[in-house]
């Protein structure tokens, strides 16, 4: 993830850069697993009544957190208030 932060521009919103780095890192992690193993390794297990589901890996968590903090890095557009143009009468 450190390499990704170096590749992003120096100027800009740090929250947005962090969220993009997390999303890209998680995606690359899943792609690496898919190419090397043929499947993505899931290792966080959640057990419920009668169901034993394996649903998350570290790449999925990075993508989730990056997606959750992305809205906080987006700047709100503000309307620019222009002064009224006063015509001078001669």
C-alpha positions in Angstrom: 0.0 0.0 0.0 3.0 2.3 0.6 4.0 2.0 -3.0 0.5 3.0 -4.1 0.6 6.2 -2.0 3.8 7.2 -3.7 2.3 6.8 -7.1 -0.6 9.1 -6.3 -0.2 12.9 -6.7 1.4 14.8 -3.8 -1.2 17.4 -3.7 -4.8 16.6 -3.0 -7.1 15.2 -0.4 -5.4 12.7 1.9 -8.6 10.9 2.7 -9.4 10.3 -1.0 -5.8 9.1 -1.6 -6.0 6.7 1.3 -9.4 5.3 0.1 -8.1 4.8 -3.4 -4.9 3.2 -2.1 -7.0 0.7 0.0 -9.3 -0.1 -2.9 -6.4 -0.7 -5.3 -4.4 -2.7 -2.8 -7.4 -4.9 -2.0 -8.1 -5.5 -5.7 -4.5 -6.3 -6.5 -4.4 -8.7 -3.5 -7.5 -10.6 -4.8 -6.1 -10.6 -8.4 -2.8 -11.9 -7.2 -4.5 -14.8 -5.4 -6.7 -15.5 -8.4 -3.7 -15.8 -10.8 -1.3 -17.7 -8.4 -3.8 -20.1 -6.8 -6.8 -20.1 -9.1 -9.0 -18.9 -6.3 -9.1 -16.2 -3.6 -8.3 -17.4 -0.1 -11.0 -16.5 2.4 -9.9 -16.9 6.0 -12.3 -14.9 8.2 -15.1 -17.3 9.2 -18.4 -16.3 10.6 -20.5 -19.1 12.1 -24.2 -18.7 12.7 -27.0 -21.2 13.5 -26.7 -24.1 11.1 -24.5 -22.1 8.7 -20.7 -22.0 8.5 -19.8 -19.3 6.0 -16.3 -18.2 5.0 -16.8 -14.8 3.5 -13.8 -12.4 3.9 -10.1 -12.0 3.3 -7.8 -9.1 3.8 -8.3 -7.8 0.3 -12.0 -7.6 0.8 -11.6 -5.7 4.0 -9.3 -3.2 2.3 -11.9 -2.7 -0.5 -14.7 -2.3 2.1 -12.9 0.3 4.3 -11.7 2.2 1.2 -15.2 2.4 -0.1 -16.6 3.4 3.3 -14.2 6.4 3.7 -14.4 7.5 0.0 -17.4 9.8 0.6 -15.5 11.7 3.3 -12.7 12.6 0.8 -15.1 14.1 -1.8 -15.2 17.9 -1.7 -18.6 19.5 -1.8 -19.1 21.8 -4.6 -20.0 25.3 -3.4 -21.7 27.9 -5.5 -19.5 30.8 -6.2 -21.4 34.0 -5.4 -20.7 36.6 -8.0 -21.1 40.2 -7.2 -23.9 42.0 -9.1 -22.6 43.9 -12.0 -23.5 47.5 -11.5 -23.7 49.4 -14.8 -22.5 53.0 -14.5 -24.7 55.5 -16.1 -22.9 58.4 -17.6 
